[in-house]
Amino acid sequence: MKIRQSSALIGPLRLASIAILLTTLAWSPLPAGAQTNAASMDRLAAVDPFIGTGPEGHTFPGATLPFGMVQLSPDTQIRPFKQSYKWASGYRYEDSTILGFSHTHFSGSGHSDLGDFLVQPISGEVRLEPGDVEKPMSGYGSRFSHKQEHAEPGYYAVDLQDYGVHAELTATARVGVHRYTFPSGKPAHLLMDLRSSIYNYPGKVLWSRLRVREDGTVTGMRETRGWAPGRQLYFAMRFSQPLLRHSLYDREPLPVEYKGFKTPGTSPEDTQAVEGRGLIAVFDFEPGSSPLVLKVALSSVSEEGAIANMNAEVPGFDFDAVHAAATSMWAAKLGTIDLSASADVRKNLYTALYHAMMSPNLSMDVDGSYRAPDNQVHHADGFHFVSNLSLWDTYRAEQPLMTLLEPQERTSDLVNSMLASQKYSPFGVLPIWQEQGLETWCMIGYHAVPEIADAYMKGIRGFDADQALKAMVASATYAPYGSLGSYMKLGYVPVDHDDEAASKTMEYAFDDWTIARMADAMKRPDVASEFALRAGNWRNNFNVKDGFVEPRLASGTYRVPFDPAKAGSGSGFTEGNAWQYSWYQPQDVQGLIDLLGGKQKLVAKLDAMFDAKIDMKDYAAVEDISGMIGQYIHGNEPSHHLAYLYDYAGEPMRTQERLRHIVESQYRPAPDGLVGNDDLGQMSAWLIFTSLGFYPVAPSSNEYVIGRPFVSEATLHLPNGKKLHIVADGLSDQNAYIQSVTLNGKPLARMYLRHEELLAGGEVRFVMSPKAEATWSREPLEMPFSMSKQ
C-alpha cells in the first residue's frame, strides 16, 4: 500500500492559515522570503528521520519543529524496566507494533524518559491494556509495516494494520496535530493512556487527572518520578468531530479503605473527571467518512496554559495548513547550509542538520510562564525559556554549531534560560542535565559554563554578562557537588572518594579554563587568574611515567594496579577509560605534548589508541561504549576531538586519514547509521563540522581546527546576511588530502580558522590531492590555541 501524502504538498496552500501559523510555530521568525521552493524541497527530501532509529542512535521519526516543545512520535514496544535504555526515544526500527503516539521524546539521548500522553486510534473492539507484542490483537497496540510508513521533517504517517486506520502527525511549537482516517462505516474510538511512558517502571506516575469540559475540551495532567523527579506536564485536547460518548477509567485504584473514600475501580466513571495513578480514557465518535483531526497542546504550567497555547497556535482544525507551515519552517532551517555532495553524503548531512536543530526545546507557554528547577512557575521577561539540556554532550560541537548558525536570539535564549535556572535552583548552580526545567543531575562537570563562555567570547550578547560570570563561579565552587570540595582543596578529585574521579578532574579543568577566558575578556583579573590556575589541574592526574591520566588517591599516590583499558564501575572514569581521557585537555594540548616528551610521542600514543586490538567482550557491561576504532570510541563524546590532535603535533595528514576512517565507518544513511546515541545533536554536529573541514576542539578559543572537507562545496547562509563559501577542489576518494588552503584567496599557513573569519563570510578553498602531492599537509604550520604556548 502506498502512503497517502498530505494534500499540502500537492495542492494549493492555504496561505492565510499558513501565514498565521508561521508566526506561532517557533519563537524566531522565518528568514525573509523563505518558501518551499524546488531547492528547499530538495533539501527536505534529503532528510531521513529514520536514521538513528536503529540499535544505538535513539532518535525518533515523528513530527516536530525546530527546537519545539512537542515531539509527536510513535511508541513501539514496552519492555521491562531494565531494558528501557534501548527504547530511549520510544521507537526502534526493528519493532513491528505501535502502541500509540505520544507527544514528548528526547532525540538521541542516553537515558529514557517522557512519552507523555499516548493516544491510539482504534476501529472496532477497544482493549484497555497494551497487550503482548508477541500476541497480535491481545491489546490496543497495532501491527505496522515500514512499507506503509513515511516520515519527513514536520510530518509522519503510518497505517495501523490491525485497525485499518491511516494515521498522520504534524506539529506546531506547542501543539501536536493528528489526523486519523478510519475505515468507512466502522466504529471510531480514540484511547488515551496516561500510564504509558518511556522508562516505564512501576510507580512512575505519582498522580494524574483527566476531565471532559462542557465545551468538549479534554484536559489533564500527570506528575511523574522519572529521570526528573516530580515533573509535571499538562495537556488540552480537542476533536474536529462531536464527541459521541466517553469512558474514564482508573486501572490502578487506591485501596478501598483509603481514608474512607470509595475508589473508582476499573469501571467507567459516571462523572466528567477522574484522578488517580492509572488513568485511561476512551472517546467514541460516529462512524463516518471524514477523517478525525485531533489537536493536543502541552504546558508545564497548567491546563489553562495548555488551552491558551492551543488557541494561539492552532485555533482551527486545518491539518494541511499546520503541515505546510511546519514544512516551511524546516525548509528555512535546512536552508542555512547548501551542500554539493553525493546522494548518501547529502542524506547524512541534511539529516544531521535536522537532528542538530531539534534541541534544546522550548519549555514555556505563550504568555512566558515556565517551570524552573524549584518546580515553581516563573515568567520569562525578554527571552524564551528552553530546556532539555544534555550539556555533557552539547558543549563540544552542538552548541558551537548554534553559535555559528543561530548566534543571537537562539543562543541568547539558551544562556538566559540557564541563568534563570541558576537563579531558581535550590542549590544555586547552573544546569547539569536539565529535563523540562528540572534537574536530573546526570553526567559530570559543569558544562553550562563553557556554553556561556563560548557565546560571550564569540560576541553574542543579549544576557547579563556580570550575572553570567557570577553564576559560572557559583557552579564551579559549589563544594557539595561532584566532589568539588576535594577538587578545590587537592587540585584533583580523589578516587577513594569518587568512582569517576579522573574524568571529573579533567572535565572540571576544561570548564575552569573557559571561566578564565571569559573573566579575562571582561577584565576581571581576580577571577581569571584563579581559574587559569585551576585549568592546569588536569596535570595532577597525568602520570608522566606511563603517559596516561590515572585515578589518584587522596594520599597523593596513584591507585594500583592500573589498567588503561578498564572502563565502567571501579575504573575511575565516566563512560570511558584512560585511553580516551588521557587526551582530555583541549585547552592545553601543548602541555600534553611537553609531558609526553615531544610531538612524535603524541603521534605514537594516538596511533596506539586507534590501532589497538580489542575484544568487545571487555566492554559488554559498559552501556554507553560503542563505535569503537581500537580504543577510540566515536559513540561517546570524550573521544570526539581526538583525531584532530595530530594537527597539534604537526601531522595534519594523520588527522585527515583518521577522519576519513571515522566518517566512513561511523555514519550511514540507514536506521542503524549512528553508532551511538545522537545525544541531542552532538553526534550530528560533529559530522557537520567535520564535513565542512574544521572542528571546534576547544570551545571558547574562537578557533576551529582544520581537518579535511567531505563535501565538494558548501555555502553557509549566516544570520548577519553574509555567506561563507567552502570549496574542495578535486575532492574524490583518491584526492583525500589537502594540497593547499586559501582564505579569500590568500594562502593559509596555519591549522585553524578563526570564528571572526567565518562570520565575515567569503571563501575557504581547499585544493585536494593524492597523498604524495599534499604539500600543505607537510608544511610547518602554526598550531591551534594551547595554554602552554601563549
C-alpha positions in Angstrom: 0.0 0.0 0.0 1.3 3.5 -0.9 1.2 6.1 1.9 -1.3 8.8 1.2 0.5 12.1 1.2 -0.9 15.2 2.8 -2.5 17.5 0.2 -0.4 20.3 1.5 2.4 19.2 -0.8 0.4 18.5 -3.9 -2.4 21.1 -3.8 -2.8 24.9 -3.3 -1.6 26.0 0.1 -4.0 27.7 2.5 -1.9 30.9 2.5 -3.9 32.8 5.1 -3.8 30.0 7.6 -0.2 29.3 7.0 0.7 33.0 7.4 -0.9 32.9 10.9 0.7 29.7 11.8 4.2 30.8 10.8 4.1 33.5 13.4 3.4 31.0 16.2 5.2 27.8 15.1 8.5 28.8 16.6 9.8 31.7 18.6 12.1 33.1 15.9 10.8 34.4 12.6 11.4 32.8 9.2 14.1 34.4 7.1 12.6 36.9 4.7 11.2 35.3 1.6 11.5 31.7 2.9 9.5 29.4 0.7 9.2 25.7 0.0 10.7 26.2 -3.5 12.5 23.5 -5.5 15.8 23.9 -3.8 14.3 23.7 -0.3 12.2 20.7 -1.3 15.4 19.0 -2.4 16.9 19.6 1.0 13.8 18.4 2.7 13.8 15.3 0.6 17.4 14.6 1.7 16.4 14.3 5.3 15.7 10.8 6.5 14.2 10.8 10.1 14.7 7.1 10.3 18.5 7.5 10.5 19.4 6.6 14.1 16.2 4.8 14.9 18.1 1.5 14.8 20.1 -0.1 17.6 22.1 2.8 19.2 21.1 6.2 17.8 18.0 6.6 20.0 16.4 9.1 17.5 12.6 9.2 16.7 10.9 9.5 13.4 7.8 11.6 14.4 6.8 15.2 13.8 8.4 18.1 15.5 9.5 21.7 14.8 13.0 23.1 15.1 13.5 23.4 18.9 9.8 22.8 19.5 8.2 21.7 22.8 6.2 18.9 21.1 7.8 15.8 19.6 4.8 13.8 18.3 6.0 10.3 17.5 5.0 6.6 17.6 6.0 4.5 20.6 6.6 0.8 19.8 7.1 -1.9 22.3 7.1 -1.7 26.1 10.0 -3.7 27.6 10.9 -4.5 31.2 12.4 -1.6 33.1 16.0 -2.9 32.9 15.8 -2.9 29.1 14.4 0.7 28.8 17.7 2.1 27.6 17.2 0.5 24.1 13.8 2.3 23.8 15.1 5.7 25.0 13.3 7.5 22.2 10.2 5.3 22.3 10.8 3.8 18.9 13.1 1.1 17.5 13.1 0.4 13.8 13.1 -3.4 14.2 9.8 -3.4 16.1 6.6 -4.3 14.4 4.0 -3.0 16.8 2.9 0.6 17.5 1.3 1.1 20.9 0.2 4.7 20.1 1.5 8.2 19.6 2.9 10.3 22.4 3.8 13.9 22.5 7.3 14.2 24.1 10.6 12.5 23.2 14.3 13.1 23.5 16.3 12.9 20.3 19.2 10.6 20.7 19.5 10.7 24.5 21.5 8.2 26.5 18.7 8.0 29.1 15.0 7.3 28.6 12.0 9.3 29.8 9.0 11.2 28.5 6.5 9.6 26.2 3.7 11.7 27.6 0.0 11.4 26.8 -0.1 8.4 24.5 -3.1 8.2 22.2 -4.2 5.4 19.9 -6.9 5.4 17.3 -9.0 2.2 17.3 -11.5 0.8 14.9 -13.6 -2.0 16.4 -13.2 -3.6 19.8 -11.4 -1.5 22.4 -8.9 -3.1 24.7 -7.6 -1.1 27.7 -4.2 -2.8 28.0 -1.3 -2.5 25.6 -1.1 -6.3 25.3 1.7 -8.7 24.5 3.6 -7.8 21.4 4.1 -11.5 20.6 0.4 -12.0 20.5 -1.4 -9.7 18.0 -4.7 -8.3 19.0 -4.1 -9.0 22.7 -4.1 -5.3 23.5 -4.6 -1.9 22.0 -1.3 -2.0 20.1 -1.4 -2.5 16.4 1.0 -4.1 13.9 2.5 -1.9 11.2 4.9 -2.2 8.3 7.7 0.1 7.2 6.2 -0.3 3.7 3.2 1.8 4.8 5.2 4.2 6.9 6.6 7.7 5.9 8.5 10.4 7.7 9.8 13.8 6.7 10.6 17.0 8.7 7.4 18.0 10.4 5.3 15.1 9.3 4.8 11.3 9.9 2.3 8.8 8.6 1.7 5.1 9.1 -1.1 2.6 8.5 -2.2 0.7 11.6 -2.8 -2.7 10.1 -5.0 -4.2 12.9 -7.4 -1.3 12.7 -7.2 -0.2 9.1 -6.5 3.3 10.3 -4.3 5.7 8.4 -2.5 7.9 10.9 -0.9 11.2 10.1 1.0 13.5 12.5 2.3 17.1 12.3 3.0 19.8 14.9 3.4 23.4 15.9 5.8 24.5 18.6 3.4 23.6 21.5 0.6 21.5 19.8 0.6 18.1 18.3 -1.9 17.7 15.5 -3.2 14.2 14.4 -5.3 13.1 11.5 -6.9 9.7 11.6 -8.7 8.2 8.6 -10.9 5.3 9.9 -12.4 2.5 7.8 -15.8 3.7 6.4 -18.8 2.6 8.5 -16.8 1.1 11.3 -16.8 2.4 15.0 -14.2 5.0 15.6 -12.6 5.3 19.0 -9.6 7.1 20.5 -7.8 5.7 23.5 -5.6 7.8 25.8 -3.4 6.0 28.3 -1.9 8.3 30.9 0.0 5.3 32.4 2.2 4.8 29.3 5.7 6.2 29.5 9.2 5.7 28.2 11.3 4.4 31.1 8.1 2.9 32.4 8.8 1.4 35.7 6.1 0.6 38.3 5.0 3.6 40.3 6.5 6.2 37.9 3.2 8.0 37.7 2.7 9.8 41.0 -0.7 11.3 40.1 -2.7 12.2 37.0 -6.0 13.8 36.1 -8.5 13.7 33.2 -11.6 15.7 32.7 -14.0 16.5 29.9 -15.2 20.1 30.0 -18.6 21.3 29.0 -17.4 22.5 25.6 -15.9 19.1 24.8 -12.3 20.1 25.5 -10.4 17.4 27.4 -7.7 18.5 29.8 -5.5 16.8 32.2 -2.0 16.4 33.7 0.3 13.9 35.2 3.2 14.1 37.7 6.0 11.5 37.3 9.1 10.5 39.2 11.2 9.5 36.2 14.6 10.9 35.3 13.4 14.3 36.6 11.6 13.7 39.9 8.3 15.4 40.3 8.0 16.5 36.7 4.5 17.9 35.9 3.1 18.2 32.5 -0.4 19.4 31.4 -2.4 19.0 28.2 -5.5 20.2 26.5 -7.2 18.2 23.7 -9.9 19.0 21.2 -11.6 17.0 18.4 -12.8 18.0 14.9 -15.9 15.9 15.3 -18.5 15.9 18.0 -17.8 13.5 20.9 -20.5 10.8 21.0 -19.6 9.4 24.4 -16.6 8.9 26.7 -15.4 6.5 29.4 -12.8 7.3 32.0 -11.0 4.5 33.9 -8.6 4.2 36.8 -6.7 0.9 36.3 -4.7 1.4 39.5 -7.3 2.3 42.2 -6.3 3.1 45.7 -7.2 0.6 48.4 -10.9 0.6 49.2 -10.3 1.5 52.8 -8.1 4.5 51.8 -9.3 7.3 54.2 -12.8 6.1 53.9 -13.2 7.1 50.3 -14.9 5.0 47.7 -12.5 4.1 44.9 -13.3 4.4 41.2 -12.3 0.8 40.5 -11.9 -0.3 36.9 -15.3 0.6 35.6 -16.1 3.6 33.5 -16.7 6.7 35.6 -20.1 8.3 35.5 -18.6 11.8 36.1 -16.8 14.1 33.8 -13.4 13.7 35.6 -11.2 11.2 37.2 -8.0 11.3 39.2 -5.5 8.6 40.1 -2.4 6.8 39.0 -3.7 4.5 36.3 -5.9 6.6 34.1 -7.3 5.6 30.7 -9.9 7.4 28.6 -11.8 6.1 25.6 -13.6 8.6 23.3 -16.2 7.4 20.8 -17.2 9.1 17.6 -19.9 8.5 15.0 -18.7 6.3 12.1 -18.2 8.4 9.1 -16.1 9.0 6.0 -14.3 12.2 7.1 -11.0 12.0 9.0 -10.8 12.8 12.7 -8.4 15.7 13.4 -7.1 15.8 17.0 -5.0 18.5 18.5 -3.2 18.2 21.8 -1.5 21.2 23.4 1.2 20.9 26.1 2.1 23.1 29.1 4.4 22.6 32.0 2.4 25.2 33.9 -1.4 24.4 33.9 -4.3 23.1 32.0 -5.4 26.6 31.3 -1.9 27.3 29.9 -2.3 24.4 27.5 -5.7 25.7 26.3 -4.1 29.1 25.7 -1.2 27.5 23.8 -3.7 25.7 21.6 -5.9 28.8 20.9 -2.8 30.8 20.0 -1.1 28.2 17.7 -3.9 26.0 16.2 -7.3 27.8 16.6 -8.9 25.5 14.0 -8.5 22.0 12.6 -6.7 22.6 9.3 -4.2 19.8 9.4 -2.8 20.6 5.9 -2.1 24.2 6.9 -0.2 23.1 10.0 1.7 20.6 8.0 2.6 23.1 5.3 3.7 25.6 7.8 5.9 23.0 9.5 7.4 22.2 6.1 8.2 25.9 5.5 9.8 26.2 8.9 12.1 23.2 8.3 12.8 24.3 4.8 14.1 27.6 6.2 16.3 26.0 8.8 17.8 23.4 6.4 18.4 26.3 4.0 21.1 27.7 6.3 23.5 25.3 4.5 23.7 24.5 0.8 25.7 21.3 0.1 27.1 19.7 -3.0 28.0 16.1 -2.4 26.9 12.6 -3.3 23.4 11.5 -2.5 24.4 9.5 0.5 26.6 12.3 2.0 23.8 14.8 1.4 21.3 12.5 3.2 23.7 12.0 6.1 24.4 15.7 6.4 20.9 17.2 6.0 19.6 14.6 8.5 22.4 15.6 10.8 21.4 19.3 10.5 17.8 18.2 11.1 18.8 16.4 14.3 21.0 19.2 15.4 18.1 21.7 15.2 15.7 19.7 17.5 17.1 20.7 20.9 17.2 22.5 23.3 13.4 22.6 23.4 11.0 25.4 24.1 9.7 24.9 27.6 7.3 27.8 28.3 3.8 28.9 27.5 2.8 31.6 25.0 2.4 34.0 27.9 6.0 33.4 29.0 5.2 31.2 32.0 7.6 28.3 32.7 8.5 25.8 35.4 12.0 26.2 36.8 14.3 23.9 38.9 12.5 24.9 42.1 9.4 23.3 40.5 7.6 26.6 40.7 6.1 28.7 37.9 8.0 31.8 36.8 7.7 34.3 34.0 10.3 34.9 31.3 10.9 38.6 30.6 12.6 39.3 27.3 13.6 35.7 26.4 12.2 32.3 25.7 12.8 29.6 28.3 14.3 26.5 26.8 15.2 23.2 28.4 16.3 19.6 27.7 20.0 20.3 28.0 22.3 17.4 27.5 25.3 19.7 28.4 27.9 16.9 28.9 27.5 16.3 25.1 26.3 19.5 23.5 29.0 21.9 24.7 31.6 20.2 22.4 30.1 20.8 19.0 26.3 21.1 19.1 26.1 24.4 20.8 29.2 25.8 18.9 27.3 25.0 15.7 24.4 27.0 17.0 26.7 30.0 17.8 27.6 29.9 14.1 24.2 29.3 12.6 21.9 30.7 15.4 24.1 33.2 17.2 21.7 35.8 18.6 18.2 35.0 19.7 18.6 31.2 19.9 21.9 31.3 21.8 20.9 34.2 24.0 17.7 32.4 24.9 19.7 29.4 26.0 22.1 31.5 28.1 19.2 33.4 29.7 17.4 30.2 30.4 20.4 28.7 32.1 20.9 31.9 34.2 17.2 31.7 35.2 17.7 28.1 36.2 20.6 29.0 38.3 18.6 31.8 40.0 15.8 29.4 40.9 17.9 26.4 41.6 17.6 25.3 45.2 21.4 24.8 45.1 22.3 28.0 43.2 24.0 26.1 40.3 23.7 26.2 36.5 22.0 23.2 34.8 23.9 19.9 34.6 21.4 17.8 32.6 18.0 19.6 32.6 14.7 18.0 31.6 11.7 20.3 31.0 13.1 22.8 33.5 14.0 20.3 36.2 17.4 19.0 37.1 18.3 15.3 36.7 21.9 15.5 37.9 23.0 13.2 35.1 26.6 13.1 34.0 29.6 15.1 35.3 31.1 18.5 35.0 29.5 22.0 35.0 29.2 22.2 31.2 26.7 25.1 31.1 29.9 27.1 31.8 31.7 26.5 28.5 28.5 27.1 26.6 28.1 30.5 28.2 31.8 31.4 27.8 31.8 30.3 24.2 28.8 32.5 23.4 30.4 35.5 25.2 33.8 35.0 23.5 32.1 35.0 20.1 30.5 38.3 20.8 27.0 37.0 21.5 25.1 39.3 23.9 21.5 39.7 25.0 22.3 38.5 28.5 23.8 40.0 31.7 27.5 39.1 31.5 28.1 40.0 35.1 25.3 37.8 36.3 26.6 35.0 34.0 30.1 35.2 35.4 28.8 35.0 38.9 26.6 32.0 38.0 29.6 30.3 36.5 31.8 30.8 39.5 28.9 29.7 41.8 28.6 26.4 39.9 32.4 25.9 39.9 32.7 26.4 43.7 29.6 24.6 45.0 31.6 22.1 47.2 28.8 19.5 47.7 28.5 18.8 44.0 30.6 16.1 42.4 33.5 16.1 44.9 34.2 19.8 44.1 35.3 20.3 47.7 38.1 17.8 47.3 38.9 19.2 43.9 39.4 22.7 45.2 41.4 21.5 48.1 43.7 19.0 46.4 43.7 20.1 42.8 42.1 16.8 41.7 39.2 14.5 42.7 40.5 11.6 44.7 39.3 8.2 43.5 38.9 6.8 47.0 36.1 9.4 47.4 34.6 9.2 43.9 34.5 6.4 41.4 34.5 8.9 38.4 37.4 10.9 39.9 39.8 11.0 37.0 37.2 12.1 34.5 35.9 14.8 36.8 39.3 16.3 37.3 39.8 16.5 33.5 36.4 18.0 32.7 36.5 20.4 35.6 39.8 21.8 34.4 38.5 22.5 31.0 35.4 24.2 32.4 37.6 26.3 34.7 39.7 27.4 31.7 36.5 28.7 29.9 35.7 30.7 33.1 39.2 32.2 33.0 38.8 33.1 29.3 35.5 34.9 29.8 36.7 36.7 33.0 39.9 37.8 31.2 37.8 39.2 28.3 35.6 41.0 30.9 38.7 42.5 32.5 38.2 40.6 35.8 41.8 39.6 36.6 40.9 38.3 40.0 38.6 35.6 38.6 40.7 35.0 35.5 43.9 34.2 37.5 42.1 31.9 39.9 40.5 29.8 37.2 43.5 29.9 34.9 45.4 28.1 37.7 42.6 25.6 38.2 42.6 25.0 34.4 46.0 23.3 34.8 44.7 20.8 37.3 44.5 18.1 34.6 48.3 17.7 35.2 47.6 16.4 38.7 46.1 13.2 37.3 48.7 12.7 34.5 51.3 10.1 35.3 54.4 11.0 33.3 55.9 7.5 33.9 53.4 5.9 31.5 51.8 8.8 29.8 48.3 8.2 31.0 45.7 10.0 33.1 45.2 7.8 36.1 43.0 7.7 39.2 44.7 9.2 42.2 44.1 8.6 45.9 43.6 11.3 48.5 47.0 10.5 49.9 48.6 11.7 46.6 49.6 8.4 45.2 48.2 6.8 42.0 46.0 3.8 42.6 47.4 0.5 41.7 47.0 -1.7 39.9 46.2 0.4 36.9 44.8 -0.8 33.6 44.3 1.9 30.9 41.7 -0.2 29.2 39.5 -0.6 32.3 36.1 1.1 31.9 32.9 1.3 33.8 32.4 0.6 37.5 35.7 0.8 39.5 37.7 2.4 36.7 37.8 6.0 37.9 36.4 7.2 34.6 33.0 8.2 33.2 31.8 6.1 30.2 35.3 5.6 29.0 38.8 4.7 30.2 42.3 6.2 30.3 42.8 5.7 26.6 40.1 8.3 25.9 40.5 10.7 28.9 44.3 11.0 28.8 43.9 13.5 25.9 41.1 15.4 27.5 42.9 18.8 27.9 41.7 20.6 24.7 42.7 23.8 26.4 46.4 22.7 26.7 47.4 20.2 24.1 50.9 21.7 24.0 51.1 20.9 27.7 50.3 17.3 26.9 53.0 17.2 24.3 55.5 18.5 26.8 54.6 15.9 29.4 54.8 13.1 26.8 58.2 14.2 25.7 57.5 15.7 22.3 55.2 15.8 19.3 56.2 12.3 18.0 55.4 10.8 21.3 51.9 12.3 21.0 51.6 10.8 17.5 52.8 7.4 18.6 50.3 7.5 21.5 47.4 8.4 19.3 48.4 5.7 16.8 48.5 3.2 19.6 44.9 4.2 20.6 43.4 4.0 17.1 45.3 0.8 16.1 44.8 -1.1 19.4 43.4 -4.7 19.1 40.5 -5.0 21.4 37.9 -7.6 22.4 34.4 -6.1 22.6 33.5 -8.6 25.3 35.6 -6.5 27.6 33.1 -3.7 27.2 29.9 -5.7 27.2 28.9 -4.5 30.6 29.5 -0.8 29.8 26.3 0.6 28.4 27.5 3.7 26.6 30.6 2.5 24.8 30.0 1.9 21.0 31.5 2.8 17.7 35.0 1.7 18.6 38.1 2.0 16.4 40.8 0.5 18.5 40.4 2.3 21.8 38.8 5.3 20.1 35.1 5.5 20.9 33.2 7.6 18.5 29.8 6.7 20.1 30.9 8.6 23.2 31.7 12.2 23.3 35.1 12.4 25.2 36.7 11.0 22.0 35.2 13.4 19.6 38.2 15.8 19.3 41.0 13.1 19.3 41.5 12.7 15.6 42.3 16.5 15.4 45.1 16.2 17.9 47.6 15.1 15.2 47.4 18.7 13.9 48.9 19.9 17.1 51.9 17.6 16.6 52.4 18.9 13.1 50.9 15.8 11.4 47.7 17.1 9.7 47.8 14.2 7.2 47.2 11.8 10.0 44.2 13.8 11.1 42.9 13.6 7.6 43.4 9.8 7.4 41.7 9.2 10.8 38.8 11.4 10.0 38.1 9.5 6.7 38.1 6.3 8.7 35.7 7.7 11.3 33.3 9.3 8.8 33.1 6.2 6.6 32.7 3.7 9.4 30.5 5.5 11.8 27.8 7.2 9.7 25.5 5.7 7.2 22.2 6.8 5.7 20.2 3.9 7.3 18.3 3.3 10.6 21.5 1.8 12.1 23.6 4.6 10.7 24.5 6.2 14.0 26.9 4.1 16.0 26.0 5.8 19.3 23.3 8.0 20.9 22.9 11.2 18.9 22.8 12.9 22.3 20.5 15.8 21.4 22.5 16.7 18.3 26.2 16.2 19.3 26.9 13.3 17.0 25.2 15.1 14.2 27.0 18.4 14.9 30.4 16.5 14.8 29.6 15.3 11.3 28.5 18.7 10.1 31.7 20.5 11.3 33.9 17.7 10.1 32.4 17.5 6.7 32.9 21.3 6.2 36.6 20.8 7.0 37.0 22.1 10.5 36.0 21.4 14.2 35.9 23.4 17.5 38.3 21.4 19.5 38.4 23.9 22.4 35.1 25.9 22.6 35.9 29.4 23.9 39.2 29.6 22.0 37.3 31.0 19.0 39.3 28.7 16.8 38.3 25.8 14.5 40.9 23.2 13.9 41.2 22.2 10.2 40.7 18.5 9.4 39.6 17.9 5.8 36.4 18.5 3.9 34.0 15.7 2.9 31.8 17.8 0.6 32.9 19.3 -2.7 31.1 22.6 -2.0 29.1 24.2 0.8 27.6 27.6 1.4 26.6 28.8 4.9 24.0 31.5 4.9 25.0 33.3 8.0 22.4 35.3 10.1 24.4 38.5 9.6 23.5 38.3 5.9 26.9 37.2 4.8 27.8 33.9 3.0 30.6 31.6 3.8 31.6 29.6 0.7 33.6 26.4 1.2 35.1 24.7 -1.8 37.1 21.4 -2.0 38.6 21.4 -5.5 39.3 17.9 -6.9 37.8 16.1 -3.9 37.5 12.4 -4.6 38.3 9.0 -3.0 41.8 9.3 -4.3 42.2 13.1 -3.7 41.6 12.8 0.1 44.5 15.0 1.3 44.9 18.8 1.4 47.4 20.2 -1.1 46.6 23.9 -0.2 44.2 26.1 1.8 43.3 29.7 1.0 41.1 32.1 2.8 39.6 34.7 0.5 42.4 33.9 -2.0 45.3 34.2 0.4 47.3 31.1 1.4 46.6 29.9 5.0 49.8 28.9 6.8 48.0 27.7 10.0 46.0 24.7 11.0 42.9 26.6 12.2 40.3 29.2 11.2 39.1 32.0 13.5 35.5 32.5 14.3 35.5 36.1 13.2 36.9 34.9 9.8 33.9 32.6 9.3 31.4 35.3 10.3 33.0 37.7 7.8 31.9 35.5 5.0 34.0 35.0 1.9 35.6 31.8 0.7 37.6 29.0 2.2 39.1 26.9 -0.6 40.8 23.5 -0.2 42.7 22.0 -3.1 42.6 18.3 -2.6 45.2 15.8 -4.0 46.6 12.3 -3.6 48.8 11.8 -0.6 52.1 12.3 -2.5 51.1 15.8 -3.6 49.6 17.0 -0.4 52.2 19.8 0.2 50.1 21.9 2.7 49.8 18.8 4.9 53.6 18.6 5.2 54.4 22.2 5.7 55.4 23.7 9.1 52.1 25.3 10.0 51.0 27.4 13.0 49.3 25.1 15.6 46.0 26.0 17.2 45.5 27.6 20.6 47.1 26.0 23.7 47.5 27.4 27.1 51.2 26.4 27.3 52.2 28.2 24.2 50.6 31.6 25.0 
